Amino acid sequence: MISEFIKRKRGGLLFANQQLMAGESSARLISANASDDGSTFRMDFARVVLEFKLSNLDVLTGNQGQVRLNCSQIISS
């Protein structure tokens, strides 16, 4: 599991994950979210969706959006 990797390595799979673990406050949040069966993450995620009204974002659907098979490549329009 990724949470076990984070606990053992005190880092992450990607450079961005490692950077997040370098900051004290973000490291605390990541450790808390990785410390149980996922319930802490689900509770935090639900709170953020409600508080910041992420459900009101204009999500692109159908032909409006893009699906990338390789996230590092930009799809030209």
Backbone hydrogen bonds, N-H to C=O, Kabsch-Sander energy under -0.5 kcal/mol:
donor,donor_aa,acceptor,acceptor_aa,energy
5,F,1,M,-1.6
6,I,2,I,-2.6
7,K,3,S,-2.1
8,R,4,E,-2.4
9,K,5,F,-3.0
10,R,6,I,-2.1
18,Q,14,L,-2.0
19,Q,15,F,-2.3
20,L,16,A,-2.0
21,M,17,N,-1.8
22,A,18,Q,-0.8
22,A,19,Q,-0.7
23,G,19,Q,-0.7
23,G,20,L,-0.7
27,A,23,G,-2.6
28,R,24,E,-1.9
29,L,25,S,-1.8
30,I,26,S,-2.6
31,S,27,A,-2.6
32,A,28,R,-2.3
33,N,29,L,-2.3
34,A,30,I,-1.7
35,S,32,A,-0.8
42,R,38,G,-2.4
43,M,39,S,-2.3
44,D,40,T,-2.6
45,F,41,F,-3.0
46,A,42,R,-2.3
47,R,43,M,-2.2
48,V,44,D,-2.3
49,V,45,F,-2.4
50,L,46,A,-2.0
51,E,47,R,-3.2
52,F,48,V,-2.6
54,L,49,V,-1.1
55,S,49,V,-0.7
56,N,53,K,-2.1
57,L,54,L,-1.4
59,V,57,L,-1.5
64,Q,61,T,-2.1
65,G,62,G,-0.5
68,R,66,Q,-0.5
69,L,67,V,-0.5
73,Q,70,N,-1.9
76,S,74,I,-0.6
